[in-house]
């Protein structure tokens, strides 16, 4: 017997662990930044072990340069840029890394009557 757990249950367990790590990191975000970065690294390792990437809601809250949790107003500055294509720029105040998130307009689908 190779593995008694089914593959989808392993991903569900990993997702639950990642959710709890991020909720704990958010709870102590302003008081202990070193512990927060350890939680973020642990969540990334859990995702790598389960062979899936972090969901975008978590991936966009991590600085890719210094692995800290970006908390708006504490260690992160958020601006909206209109140049070229509209996008959100989150600047990490620890290392200066710029995280750019594009704002895409919803495409209009074709109507049945047309």
C-alpha positions in Angstrom: 0.0 0.0 0.0 1.7 3.1 -1.2 -0.3 6.0 0.3 -3.6 5.6 2.2 -4.6 9.3 1.6 -6.2 10.2 -1.7 -4.5 13.0 -3.7 -7.4 15.4 -3.4 -7.5 15.1 0.4 -3.8 15.9 0.7 -4.4 19.1 -1.2 -7.4 19.9 1.0 -5.3 19.4 4.2 -2.5 21.5 2.7 -5.0 24.3 1.9 -6.4 24.2 5.5 -2.8 24.5 6.9 -2.1 27.4 4.5 -5.3 29.2 5.6 -4.5 28.8 9.3 -0.9 30.0 8.8 -2.1 33.1 7.0 -4.8 33.9 9.6 -2.2 33.5 12.4 0.3 35.7 10.4 -2.4 38.4 10.0 -3.2 38.3 13.7 0.3 39.0 14.8 1.4 40.9 11.7 2.2 44.2 13.5 3.7 42.9 16.7 6.2 40.2 15.5 7.4 40.6 11.8 10.0 37.8 12.1 7.4 35.3 13.1 5.2 36.4 10.3 7.9 35.8 7.7 8.4 32.3 9.2 4.7 31.6 8.8 4.8 32.8 5.2 7.8 30.6 4.4 6.1 27.6 6.1 3.0 28.2 4.0 5.1 28.3 0.8 6.8 25.0 1.8 3.4 23.4 2.5 2.2 24.4 -0.9 5.4 23.1 -2.6 5.1 19.8 -0.8 1.5 19.4 -1.9 2.5 20.3 -5.4 0.3 23.3 -6.0 0.8 27.0 -6.0 -0.5 29.5 -3.5 -3.9 31.0 -4.3 -3.7 34.5 -5.8 -5.4 36.0 -2.7 -2.3 34.9 -0.7 0.3 35.3 -3.4 -0.5 39.0 -3.8 0.0 39.7 -0.1 3.6 38.4 0.0 6.7 40.4 -1.0 8.6 38.2 -3.4 11.9 39.8 -2.4 11.9 39.5 1.4 9.0 37.1 2.0 7.1 39.4 4.4 3.3 39.6 4.6 2.3 43.0 3.1 0.0 44.8 5.5 -1.4 48.0 4.0 -0.3 51.1 6.0 2.2 49.2 8.2 4.8 47.8 5.8 3.2 48.3 2.5 2.1 51.3 0.4 -0.7 50.8 -2.2 -1.3 53.1 -5.1 -3.3 53.0 -8.3 -1.4 53.9 -11.5 -3.3 54.9 -14.7 -0.3 54.9 -17.0 -0.3 52.5 -20.0 -2.8 50.1 -18.5 -4.4 50.7 -15.1 -2.7 48.7 -12.4 -2.3 48.6 -8.6 1.3 49.1 -7.3 2.0 47.7 -3.8 5.4 48.9 -2.5 7.1 46.9 0.3 8.5 49.4 2.8 11.1 46.9 4.1 12.9 46.2 0.8 11.4 48.6 -1.7 10.0 45.9 -4.0 7.1 46.9 -6.3 4.3 44.4 -6.8 2.2 45.3 -9.8 -1.3 43.8 -10.1 -3.1 44.6 -13.4 -6.7 45.8 -13.3 -8.6 44.2 -16.2 -11.9 45.3 -17.4 -14.6 42.7 -17.8 -15.1 41.7 -21.4 -18.6 42.0 -22.9 -19.9 38.7 -24.2 -22.0 38.4 -27.3 -25.7 38.4 -26.8 -27.9 35.7 -28.2 -30.0 38.3 -30.1 -27.1 39.7 -32.1 
